[in-house]
C-alpha cells in the first residue's frame, strides 16, 4: 500500500472539488471540520459560526423533526418520520427543530 503524501492528498482534494457536487462539498468542506451541535430540545437550530448549513445529522436517540429544512431536498418532506438511533442523514440542512429525540449536526 502506498503512503499518502501531502502532495497526493492535495491533488485528490483538487480533483474532488473539480468534480463538484454535494459529495465533494461534504467530504472536502464539511463532515464536522467546522464544528457540530448536539440538540435534545425543541428549539430552532441553525448552523453556528456563520456557516450556511449543516452537512450531516447523526441520530443519537430515535428522533422526529418538527422542521427539517434541506436546501438540497427534492421530493416528499422529511417531517413525521421516526429516524432510528445510529442513522446519519446527509444534506444541506439550513435549520431544524426536533419534535423528539437527540441528534448531533455537523457543519
C-alpha distances in whole Angstrom, upper triangle without the diagonal:
4,7,9,12,16,17,14,15,18,18,17,20,22,21,21,25,26,25,28,29,29,25,24,27,26,22,23,27,27,26,28,27,31,32,33,36,37,41,43,46,48,48,47,43,42,39,39,39,40,37,38,36,34,31,31,33,32,35,35,38,40,41,43,44,47,46,42,42,39,39,37,39,40,42,44,44,42,45,46,43,42,38,37,35,31,31,30,32,31,33,35,37,40,42,42,45,44,47,46,42,40,37,34,34,31,32
4,6,9,13,13,11,12,16,15,14,17,19,19,20,23,24,24,26,28,28,25,23,26,25,21,22,25,26,25,27,26,29,31,33,36,37,41,43,46,48,48,46,43,41,38,38,38,38,36,37,35,33,30,31,33,32,35,36,40,41,42,44,44,47,46,42,42,39,39,36,38,40,43,44,44,42,45,47,44,43,39,38,37,33,33,31,32,31,33,34,37,39,41,42,45,45,48,46,43,40,37,35,34,31,31
4,6,10,11,9,10,14,14,14,16,18,19,19,22,23,24,26,28,28,24,22,25,24,20,20,23,24,23,25,23,27,29,30,34,35,39,42,45,46,46,44,41,39,36,36,35,36,33,35,34,32,29,29,32,31,34,35,38,40,41,43,43,46,45,41,41,38,38,36,38,40,43,44,44,42,45,47,44,43,39,38,36,32,32,30,31,30,32,33,35,38,40,41,43,43,46,45,42,39,36,33,32,29,29
4,7,8,6,7,10,11,10,12,15,15,16,18,20,21,23,24,24,21,19,21,21,17,16,20,21,20,22,20,24,26,28,31,33,36,39,42,44,43,41,38,36,32,32,32,33,30,31,30,29,26,26,29,29,32,33,37,38,39,41,40,44,42,38,38,35,35,32,35,37,40,42,41,39,42,44,41,40,37,36,34,30,30,28,29,27,29,30,32,34,37,38,41,41,44,43,40,37,33,30,29,26,26
4,5,5,6,9,10,11,12,14,15,16,18,20,21,23,25,25,23,20,22,22,18,17,20,21,21,23,20,23,26,28,32,34,37,41,43,45,44,42,38,36,33,32,31,32,30,31,31,29,27,28,31,31,34,35,39,40,41,43,42,45,43,39,39,36,35,34,36,39,41,43,43,41,44,46,43,43,39,38,36,33,33,30,31,29,30,31,33,35,37,39,42,42,45,44,42,38,35,32,31,27,26
4,6,5,6,9,10,10,12,14,15,16,18,20,21,24,24,21,18,20,20,17,15,17,19,20,21,18,21,23,26,30,32,36,39,41,43,42,40,36,34,30,29,28,29,27,29,28,27,25,26,29,30,33,34,38,40,40,41,41,43,41,38,37,34,33,32,35,37,40,42,42,40,42,45,42,42,38,38,36,33,32,29,30,28,29,29,31,33,35,37,40,40,44,43,40,37,34,30,29,25,24
4,5,5,6,9,10,11,12,14,15,16,19,20,23,24,22,18,20,21,18,15,18,21,22,23,20,23,26,29,32,35,38,41,44,45,44,42,38,35,32,31,30,30,28,30,29,29,26,28,31,32,36,37,40,42,42,43,42,45,42,39,38,35,34,32,35,37,40,43,42,41,44,46,44,44,40,40,38,35,34,31,31,29,29,30,32,34,37,38,42,42,46,45,43,40,36,33,31,27,26
4,5,5,6,9,10,11,12,14,15,17,19,21,22,20,17,19,20,16,15,18,20,21,23,20,23,26,28,32,34,37,41,43,44,43,41,38,35,32,32,31,31,28,30,29,28,25,27,30,30,34,35,39,40,40,42,41,44,41,38,36,33,33,31,33,35,38,41,41,39,42,44,42,42,38,38,36,33,32,29,30,27,28,28,31,33,36,38,41,41,45,44,41,38,35,32,30,26,25
4,5,5,6,9,10,10,12,14,15,17,19,19,17,14,16,16,13,11,14,16,17,19,17,20,22,25,28,31,34,37,39,41,40,38,34,32,28,28,27,28,25,26,25,24,22,23,26,27,30,32,35,37,37,38,37,40,38,34,33,30,30,28,30,33,36,38,37,36,39,41,39,38,35,35,33,30,29,26,26,24,25,25,28,30,32,34,37,38,41,40,38,35,31,28,26,23,22
4,5,5,6,9,10,11,12,14,15,18,19,17,13,15,16,13,11,13,16,17,19,16,19,22,25,28,31,34,37,40,41,39,37,33,31,27,27,26,26,23,25,24,24,21,23,27,28,32,33,37,38,38,39,38,40,38,34,33,30,29,27,30,32,36,38,37,36,39,42,39,39,36,36,35,31,30,27,27,24,25,24,27,29,32,34,37,38,41,41,39,36,32,29,27,23,21
4,5,5,6,9,10,10,12,14,17,19,17,13,15,17,14,12,15,18,19,22,19,22,25,27,31,33,36,40,42,43,41,39,35,33,29,30,29,28,26,26,26,26,23,25,28,30,33,35,38,40,39,40,39,42,39,35,34,30,29,27,30,32,35,38,38,37,40,42,40,40,37,37,36,33,31,28,28,25,25,25,29,30,33,35,39,40,43,43,41,38,34,31,29,25,24
4,5,5,6,9,10,11,13,15,16,14,11,13,14,11,10,13,16,17,19,18,20,23,25,29,31,34,37,39,40,39,37,33,31,28,28,28,27,24,25,24,23,20,22,25,26,30,32,35,36,36,37,36,39,36,32,31,28,27,25,27,29,32,35,35,33,37,39,37,37,33,34,33,29,28,25,25,22,22,23,26,28,31,33,36,37,40,40,37,35,31,28,26,23,21
4,5,5,6,9,10,11,13,14,12,9,10,12,9,7,10,13,14,17,15,17,20,22,26,28,31,35,37,37,36,34,30,28,24,25,24,24,21,21,21,20,17,20,23,24,28,30,34,34,34,35,34,36,33,30,28,25,24,22,25,27,31,33,33,31,34,37,35,35,32,32,31,28,27,23,23,20,20,20,23,25,28,30,33,34,38,37,35,33,29,26,23,20,18
4,5,5,6,9,10,13,15,14,10,11,14,12,9,12,15,17,20,18,19,23,25,28,31,34,37,39,39,38,35,32,29,26,26,25,25,22,22,22,22,20,22,26,27,31,33,37,37,36,37,36,38,35,31,29,26,25,23,26,28,31,34,34,33,36,39,37,38,34,35,34,31,29,26,25,22,22,21,25,26,29,32,35,36,40,40,38,35,32,29,26,23,20
4,5,5,6,9,12,14,12,9,12,14,12,11,14,16,18,21,20,22,25,26,30,32,35,38,40,40,39,36,33,30,27,28,28,27,24,24,23,23,20,22,26,28,31,33,37,37,36,37,36,38,35,31,30,26,25,22,25,27,30,33,33,32,36,39,36,37,34,35,34,31,29,26,25,21,21,22,25,27,30,32,36,37,40,40,38,36,32,29,27,24,22
4,5,5,7,9,11,9,5,8,10,9,8,11,13,15,18,17,19,22,23,26,29,31,34,36,37,36,33,30,27,24,26,25,24,21,21,20,20,16,19,22,24,27,30,33,33,33,33,32,34,32,28,26,23,21,19,22,24,27,29,30,29,32,35,33,33,30,31,30,27,25,22,21,18,18,18,22,23,27,29,32,33,36,36,35,32,28,26,23,20,19
4,5,5,8,10,9,6,7,10,9,7,9,12,15,18,16,18,21,23,26,28,31,34,36,36,34,31,28,25,22,24,23,22,19,18,18,18,16,18,22,24,28,30,34,34,33,33,31,34,31,27,25,21,20,18,21,23,26,29,29,28,32,35,33,34,31,32,31,29,26,23,21,18,17,17,20,22,25,27,31,32,36,36,35,32,28,26,23,20,18
4,5,9,12,12,8,10,14,13,11,13,16,19,21,20,21,25,26,29,32,34,37,39,39,37,34,31,28,26,27,26,25,22,21,21,22,19,22,25,28,31,34,37,37,36,36,34,36,33,29,27,24,21,19,23,24,27,30,31,30,34,37,35,36,33,35,34,32,29,26,24,21,20,19,23,24,28,30,34,35,39,39,38,36,32,29,26,23,21
4,7,10,9,7,10,12,12,12,14,16,18,21,20,22,25,26,29,31,33,36,38,38,37,34,31,28,26,27,27,26,22,21,21,21,18,20,24,26,29,32,35,35,34,34,32,34,31,28,25,22,20,17,20,21,25,28,28,28,31,34,32,34,31,32,32,29,27,24,22,18,18,18,22,23,27,29,33,34,37,37,36,34,30,28,25,22,21
4,7,8,6,7,10,11,10,12,14,16,19,19,20,22,24,26,29,30,34,35,34,33,30,27,25,22,24,24,22,19,18,17,18,15,18,21,24,27,30,33,33,31,31,29,31,28,24,22,19,17,14,17,19,22,25,25,25,29,32,30,31,29,30,30,28,25,22,20,16,15,15,18,20,23,26,29,31,34,35,34,32,28,26,23,20,18
4,6,6,7,9,11,11,12,13,15,18,18,19,21,22,24,27,28,31,32,32,31,28,25,23,21,23,23,22,18,16,15,16,13,15,19,21,24,27,30,30,28,28,26,28,25,21,19,15,13,11,14,15,18,21,22,22,25,28,27,28,25,27,28,25,22,19,17,13,12,12,16,17,21,23,26,28,31,32,31,29,25,24,20,18,17
4,5,5,6,9,10,10,10,12,15,16,17,19,19,21,23,24,27,29,28,27,24,22,19,18,20,21,20,16,14,12,12,9,11,15,18,21,24,26,26,24,24,23,25,22,18,16,12,11,9,11,14,17,19,19,19,22,25,23,25,22,24,24,22,19,16,13,9,8,9,12,15,18,19,23,24,27,28,27,25,22,20,17,15,14
4,5,5,6,8,10,10,11,14,15,17,18,19,21,23,25,28,29,29,29,26,23,21,19,21,22,21,18,16,14,13,10,11,15,17,20,23,26,26,25,25,24,26,24,20,18,15,14,12,14,16,19,21,21,20,23,26,24,25,22,23,23,20,18,14,13,9,9,11,14,17,20,21,25,25,28,28,27,25,21,19,17,15,14
4,6,5,6,8,9,11,14,14,16,18,19,22,24,26,30,31,31,30,28,25,22,20,21,22,21,17,16,15,15,11,13,17,19,23,25,28,29,27,28,26,29,26,22,21,17,16,14,17,19,22,24,24,23,27,29,27,28,25,26,26,23,21,17,16,12,12,13,16,18,21,23,27,28,31,31,30,27,24,21,18,16,14
4,6,5,5,7,9,12,12,13,15,16,19,22,24,27,29,29,27,25,21,19,16,18,18,17,13,13,12,11,9,12,15,18,21,24,27,27,26,26,24,27,24,20,18,15,14,12,16,18,22,24,23,22,25,28,26,27,24,26,25,23,20,17,15,11,10,10,13,15,18,20,24,25,29,29,28,25,22,19,16,13,11
4,6,6,5,6,9,10,11,13,14,17,19,21,24,26,26,25,23,20,17,15,17,17,17,13,13,11,9,6,8,12,14,18,20,23,24,23,23,22,24,22,18,17,14,14,12,15,18,21,22,22,20,23,26,24,24,21,22,22,19,17,13,12,9,9,9,12,14,17,18,22,23,26,26,24,22,18,16,13,10,9
4,6,6,6,10,10,12,14,15,18,20,23,26,28,29,28,26,22,21,18,19,19,19,16,16,14,13,9,11,14,16,19,21,25,26,25,26,25,28,25,22,21,18,18,16,18,21,24,26,25,23,26,29,26,26,23,24,23,20,18,14,14,11,12,13,15,18,20,22,25,26,29,29,26,24,20,17,15,12,11
4,6,8,10,9,11,14,16,19,22,25,28,30,31,29,27,23,21,18,18,18,18,15,15,14,14,11,13,17,18,22,24,28,29,28,29,27,30,27,23,22,19,19,17,20,23,26,28,27,26,28,31,29,29,26,27,26,23,21,18,17,14,14,14,17,19,21,23,27,28,31,31,29,26,22,19,17,13,12
4,7,9,7,8,11,13,17,20,22,26,27,28,26,24,20,18,14,15,14,14,11,12,11,11,9,12,15,17,21,23,26,28,26,27,25,27,25,21,20,17,17,16,19,22,25,27,26,24,27,30,28,28,25,26,25,23,21,17,17,13,13,12,14,16,18,21,24,25,29,29,27,24,21,18,15,11,9
4,6,6,7,9,10,13,16,19,22,24,25,23,21,18,15,12,13,14,14,10,11,10,8,6,8,12,14,17,19,23,24,23,24,22,24,22,18,17,15,15,15,18,21,24,25,24,22,24,27,25,25,22,23,22,19,18,14,13,11,11,10,12,14,16,18,21,22,25,25,24,21,17,14,11,7,6
4,6,8,9,9,12,14,17,20,23,24,23,21,18,16,13,14,15,16,13,14,11,9,6,7,10,11,15,16,20,21,20,22,21,24,22,18,18,16,17,16,18,22,24,25,23,21,23,26,23,23,20,20,18,16,15,11,12,10,11,12,13,15,17,18,20,21,24,24,21,18,15,12,9,6,6
4,5,5,6,9,12,15,18,21,22,21,20,16,15,11,11,13,14,11,13,11,9,8,8,10,11,15,16,19,21,20,22,21,23,21,19,19,17,18,18,20,24,26,27,25,22,24,26,24,24,20,21,19,17,16,13,13,12,13,13,13,15,16,17,19,20,23,23,20,17,14,10,8,5,5
4,6,8,12,15,18,22,24,25,24,22,18,16,13,12,12,14,11,14,13,11,10,12,14,15,18,19,23,25,24,26,24,27,25,22,21,20,20,20,23,26,29,30,28,25,27,30,28,27,24,24,22,20,19,16,17,15,16,15,16,17,19,20,22,23,27,26,24,21,17,14,12,8,7
4,7,11,14,17,21,22,23,21,20,16,14,10,9,8,10,8,11,11,10,10,12,14,16,19,20,23,25,24,25,23,25,23,20,20,19,19,20,22,26,29,29,27,25,26,29,28,27,24,25,23,22,21,17,18,16,16,14,15,15,16,18,21,22,26,26,24,20,17,13,11,8,5
4,7,10,13,17,19,20,19,18,14,12,9,8,9,11,10,12,11,9,11,11,12,13,16,17,20,22,21,23,21,23,21,19,19,19,20,20,23,26,29,29,26,24,25,27,26,25,22,23,21,19,19,16,17,15,16,15,14,15,15,16,18,19,23,23,21,17,14,10,9,6,5
4,7,10,13,16,17,16,15,11,11,8,8,10,13,11,13,11,8,10,10,9,10,13,13,16,19,17,19,18,20,18,16,17,17,19,20,21,25,27,27,24,21,22,24,23,22,19,20,17,16,16,13,14,14,15,14,13,13,13,14,15,16,19,19,17,13,10,7,5,4,6
4,6,10,12,14,12,12,9,9,8,8,11,13,12,14,12,9,12,11,9,10,12,12,15,17,15,17,15,17,16,15,16,17,19,20,21,25,26,26,23,20,20,22,21,20,18,18,16,16,16,14,15,15,16,15,12,13,12,11,12,13,16,16,14,11,8,6,5,7,8
4,7,10,12,12,12,10,12,11,11,15,17,16,17,15,12,14,12,9,9,10,9,11,14,13,15,14,16,16,15,17,18,21,22,22,26,27,26,23,19,19,20,20,18,16,16,14,14,15,13,15,16,17,17,14,15,13,12,12,11,14,13,11,7,6,4,6,9,12
4,6,8,9,10,8,11,12,13,16,18,17,18,15,13,15,13,10,11,10,9,11,12,11,12,11,13,13,13,16,17,20,22,22,25,26,24,21,18,17,18,17,16,15,15,14,15,15,14,15,17,17,17,14,15,12,10,9,8,11,10,8,6,5,6,8,11,14
4,7,9,11,11,14,15,16,20,22,21,21,19,16,19,16,13,12,11,9,9,11,9,11,11,13,14,15,18,20,23,24,24,27,27,25,22,18,17,17,17,15,14,15,13,15,16,16,17,19,20,20,17,18,15,12,10,8,9,8,6,5,7,9,11,15,17
4,6,9,10,13,16,17,20,22,21,21,19,17,20,18,15,15,13,13,12,13,11,11,11,11,13,14,17,20,23,25,24,27,27,25,21,18,16,17,17,16,16,17,16,18,19,19,19,21,21,21,17,17,14,11,8,7,8,7,8,8,10,12,13,17,19
4,7,9,13,15,17,21,21,21,21,19,17,20,19,16,16,15,15,14,14,11,10,9,8,10,12,15,18,21,23,22,25,25,23,19,16,14,15,16,15,16,18,18,20,20,19,19,21,21,20,16,16,12,9,6,5,6,7,9,10,11,14,14,18,20
4,6,10,13,14,18,18,18,18,17,16,19,18,16,17,16,17,17,17,14,13,11,10,10,12,14,17,20,22,22,25,25,23,20,18,15,17,18,18,18,20,20,22,21,20,20,21,20,19,15,14,10,8,6,7,9,11,12,12,13,14,14,17,18
4,7,10,12,16,16,15,15,13,13,17,17,15,17,17,18,18,18,15,14,11,10,8,10,11,14,16,19,19,22,23,21,18,16,14,17,18,18,18,21,21,22,21,20,18,19,18,16,12,11,7,6,5,8,10,13,14,14,13,14,13,16,16
4,7,9,12,13,12,12,11,10,14,14,12,14,15,16,17,18,15,14,11,11,10,10,10,13,15,18,18,22,23,22,18,16,15,18,18,19,18,20,19,20,19,17,16,16,15,13,10,9,6,5,6,9,12,14,14,13,11,11,9,12,12
4,6,10,9,9,8,8,8,12,13,12,15,17,18,20,20,17,17,14,14,12,11,10,12,13,16,17,21,22,22,19,17,17,20,20,21,20,22,21,22,20,18,16,16,14,12,9,6,5,7,9,12,16,17,17,15,13,12,10,11,10
4,7,7,6,6,6,6,10,11,12,15,17,18,20,21,19,19,16,17,14,13,12,12,13,16,18,21,23,23,21,19,19,22,22,22,21,23,22,21,20,17,16,14,13,11,8,7,7,10,12,15,18,19,19,16,14,12,8,8,7
4,6,6,9,9,9,12,14,14,17,19,20,22,24,21,22,19,20,18,16,16,16,17,19,21,25,27,27,24,22,23,26,25,25,23,25,23,23,22,19,19,17,16,14,12,11,11,13,15,17,21,21,20,18,15,13,10,10,8
4,6,9,10,11,14,16,17,20,22,23,25,27,25,25,23,24,21,20,18,19,19,21,23,27,30,30,27,26,26,29,29,29,27,28,27,26,25,22,21,20,19,16,15,13,14,16,18,21,24,25,24,21,19,16,13,12,9
4,6,9,11,14,17,18,21,23,25,27,28,26,26,23,23,20,19,17,17,17,19,22,25,28,29,26,25,25,29,29,29,27,29,28,28,26,23,22,20,18,14,14,11,13,16,19,21,25,26,26,23,20,18,15,13,10
4,6,8,10,13,15,18,21,22,25,26,24,24,21,22,19,17,15,14,14,16,19,22,25,26,23,22,23,27,26,27,25,27,26,25,23,20,18,16,14,11,11,9,11,14,17,20,24,25,24,21,18,16,12,11,7
4,7,10,13,15,18,21,23,25,26,23,22,19,20,17,14,12,11,10,13,15,19,22,23,21,20,21,25,24,26,24,26,26,25,23,19,17,15,12,8,9,6,9,13,16,19,23,24,24,22,19,17,13,12,9
4,6,9,11,15,17,20,22,22,20,19,16,18,14,12,10,9,9,11,13,17,19,20,18,17,18,22,21,22,20,22,22,21,19,16,13,11,9,5,5,4,7,10,14,16,20,21,21,19,15,13,10,9,7
4,6,7,11,14,16,19,19,17,17,15,17,14,11,10,9,11,11,13,17,19,20,18,16,17,20,19,20,17,19,18,17,15,12,10,9,7,6,5,6,8,10,13,15,18,19,18,16,12,10,6,5,4
4,7,10,14,16,19,19,18,18,16,19,16,13,12,10,11,10,12,16,19,19,18,16,18,21,19,20,17,18,18,16,14,10,9,6,5,5,7,9,11,12,16,17,20,21,19,17,13,11,8,6,6
4,7,10,13,15,16,14,15,14,17,15,12,12,10,13,12,13,16,18,19,17,14,16,19,17,17,13,15,14,13,10,7,6,4,6,8,8,11,12,12,15,15,18,18,16,14,10,8,6,5,7
4,6,9,12,12,11,12,11,15,13,11,12,11,14,14,14,18,19,18,16,13,14,16,14,14,11,12,11,10,8,6,5,7,8,10,9,12,11,10,12,12,15,14,12,10,7,6,4,6,9
4,6,9,10,10,12,13,16,16,13,15,15,18,17,17,20,21,20,18,15,16,17,15,13,10,10,8,7,6,4,6,9,12,14,12,15,15,13,14,13,15,14,11,9,6,5,6,8,12
4,6,7,7,10,11,15,15,13,16,16,20,19,18,21,22,20,18,14,14,15,12,10,7,7,5,6,5,6,8,11,14,16,14,17,16,13,13,11,13,11,8,6,5,7,9,11,15
4,7,8,12,13,17,18,16,19,19,23,23,22,25,25,24,21,17,17,17,15,12,10,8,5,6,8,9,12,15,17,19,17,20,18,15,15,12,14,11,8,5,5,7,10,13,17
4,6,10,12,15,17,17,20,21,24,24,23,26,25,23,21,17,16,16,14,10,9,7,5,8,9,12,14,17,19,21,19,21,19,16,15,12,12,9,5,5,7,10,13,16,20
4,7,10,14,16,15,19,19,23,23,21,24,23,20,18,14,13,12,10,7,6,5,5,8,9,12,13,17,19,21,19,21,19,15,14,11,11,8,5,7,9,12,14,18,21
4,7,10,12,12,15,17,20,21,19,21,21,18,15,12,10,10,8,6,5,7,7,11,10,12,12,15,17,18,16,18,15,12,11,7,7,5,4,6,7,11,13,16,19
4,7,9,9,13,15,19,19,17,19,18,15,12,9,7,6,6,5,6,9,11,14,12,13,13,16,16,18,15,17,14,10,9,6,5,5,7,9,10,13,14,18,20
4,5,6,10,12,16,17,15,17,17,14,11,8,5,7,7,8,9,12,13,16,14,14,12,15,15,15,12,13,11,7,6,4,5,7,9,10,10,13,13,16,18
4,7,10,13,16,18,16,18,17,15,11,9,6,7,10,11,12,16,17,19,18,18,16,18,17,17,14,14,11,8,5,5,5,8,11,13,13,16,16,19,20
4,6,10,13,15,13,16,15,13,10,8,6,9,11,13,13,17,18,20,18,17,15,16,14,14,10,11,8,5,5,7,8,11,13,14,13,15,14,17,18
4,6,10,12,10,13,13,12,8,7,7,10,11,13,12,16,17,18,15,14,11,12,10,10,7,8,6,4,7,8,10,13,14,14,12,14,12,14,15
4,6,9,8,11,13,12,9,9,10,13,14,16,15,19,20,21,18,16,13,12,9,8,6,6,5,6,9,12,14,16,17,17,15,16,13,15,15
4,5,5,9,11,11,9,9,11,15,15,17,16,19,20,20,17,14,11,9,6,5,4,6,8,9,12,14,17,19,19,18,16,16,13,14,13
4,6,9,12,13,12,12,14,18,18,20,19,22,23,23,20,17,14,11,8,5,6,7,10,12,15,18,20,22,23,22,19,19,15,16,14
4,7,10,12,12,12,15,19,18,20,19,22,23,22,19,16,12,10,6,6,8,10,13,14,18,19,22,23,23,23,20,19,16,16,15
4,7,8,8,9,12,16,15,18,17,20,22,21,18,15,12,10,7,8,9,11,13,14,17,18,20,22,22,22,19,20,17,17,17
4,7,8,10,14,17,16,19,18,22,24,24,20,18,14,13,11,12,13,15,16,17,20,21,22,24,25,25,22,23,20,21,21
4,7,9,12,15,14,18,18,21,24,24,20,19,15,15,13,15,15,17,18,18,20,21,21,23,24,25,23,24,22,23,24
4,7,9,11,11,15,15,19,22,23,19,19,15,16,14,16,15,17,17,16,18,18,18,20,22,23,22,23,21,23,24
4,6,8,9,13,13,17,20,21,18,17,14,14,13,14,13,15,14,13,14,15,15,17,19,20,19,20,19,21,22
4,7,6,9,10,14,16,17,14,14,11,12,12,13,11,14,13,11,12,12,12,14,15,16,15,17,16,18,20
4,5,8,10,14,16,18,16,16,13,15,14,16,13,15,13,10,10,10,9,11,13,15,15,17,16,19,21
4,7,9,13,16,18,16,17,15,18,18,19,17,18,16,13,12,11,9,11,13,15,16,19,19,22,24
4,6,9,13,15,13,14,13,15,16,18,16,19,17,14,13,11,10,11,12,14,14,17,17,20,23
4,6,9,12,11,13,12,16,17,20,17,20,18,15,14,11,10,9,9,12,12,16,17,20,23
4,7,9,7,9,9,13,15,17,16,18,17,14,14,11,11,10,9,10,10,13,14,17,20
4,6,6,9,11,15,17,20,18,21,20,17,17,14,14,12,9,10,11,13,15,18,21
4,6,9,11,15,18,20,19,22,20,17,17,14,15,12,9,9,9,11,13,16,20
4,7,10,13,17,19,18,21,21,18,19,16,18,15,12,11,10,11,13,15,18
4,7,10,13,16,16,19,19,16,17,15,17,15,13,12,10,11,12,14,17
4,7,10,13,13,16,16,15,16,15,17,16,14,12,9,9,9,10,13
4,7,10,10,14,14,13,15,14,17,16,15,14,11,11,10,10,13
4,7,8,12,13,13,16,16,19,19,18,16,13,12,10,10,11
4,6,9,11,12,15,16,19,20,19,18,15,14,11,11,11
4,6,9,11,15,17,20,21,20,19,16,14,11,10,9
4,6,7,11,13,16,18,17,16,13,12,9,10,9
4,7,11,14,17,19,19,18,15,14,11,11,10
4,7,10,13,16,16,15,13,13,10,12,12
4,7,10,12,13,12,11,11,10,12,13
4,7,9,11,11,10,12,12,15,16
4,5,7,8,9,11,12,15,17
4,7,10,11,15,15,19,21
4,7,10,13,15,19,21
4,7,11,13,17,20
4,7,10,14,17
4,6,10,13
4,7,10
4,7
4
